Amino acid sequence: MDFYIVVGIGIAANSIAVLGTFILTGMNGLFSLGQAAFMGLGAYISAIMVVNYGLPFAVAILISMLICSALAYLVGLASLRIRQDFFALVTFGFGQAVIAFFQEYVSVTGGALGFSNIPNLTTPTLAFVSLAVGIFLIWGFRRSHFLRDSLAIRSNELAAKVAGINVFKHKMIVFIIAAALTAYAGSLMAFHTRYVEPKMYGWITTVTWIIIVFFGGRDSLTGTMIGSILLLMAPELLRFTTAYRIILYCAIILIIINVRPSGLFGH
């Protein structure tokens, strides 16, 4: 497969996960520091079901999304009624627990060595169409009263409650949608890279998605997607710099943040 197509599939799949962070953090102001764990769960669950149990690709992805949605519901029950900083801590702990599970449950996940021999089932068409559908879904949310409620909650939860908005229900729905999108992205990546390992889904991955949202402008879906393409492509474009590419990557982000504090397309 052509190098640029391979890179494009990876960017498309990761951009779907960024969409989950956009609706969670950008639109609603919720900072989940364990969001990458849902990507890992989606990747591992779907891959194990296809490789070890012979389930159809689509069925395995659907099951992984349902499991991640159920887990998001349980985590949300324990964290969404409390202050947002506690929500960040709870989700961080959840993410670390998931990584520990991947590393310790060697007989199923392969432990630190990872899980391999995954068939290459993520086609360019599937990846790009999935991203387009995800963008359309979020665009639809932004055209409805959902955006109004999101912005009200992000600005002042107490005022939103007084205005009659069911804040807990709204945040729960947002968290579950974000988890499902991220799990789907994880499944696409697993069947693209054909290999998964625990360190791929740590908190650094989550923080990278949050940076992308603020880089593009947390109020802008267009900015988030353009920022996602630019920042996810940057490591490949800067590959020639070897050891210095991370420094250059961070420098680009710092320049944009200082020149445009609200992001590339922020208001």
Secondary structure, DSSP 8 states (H G I E B T S, - for coil): --HHHHHHHHHHHHHHHHHHHIIIIITT----TTHHHHHHHHHHHHHHHHHHH---HHHHHHHHHHHHHHHHHHHHHHHTTS-HHHHHHHHHHHHHHHHHHHHH-HHHH-GGG-B--------HHHHHHHHHHHHHHHHHHHTSHHHHHHHHHHH-HHHHHHTT--HHHHHHHHHHHHHHHHHHHHHHHHHHHS-B-GGGGSHHHHHHHHHHHHHH-TT-HHHHHHHHHHHHHHHHHTGGGGGGHHHHHHHHHHHHHHH-TT-TT--
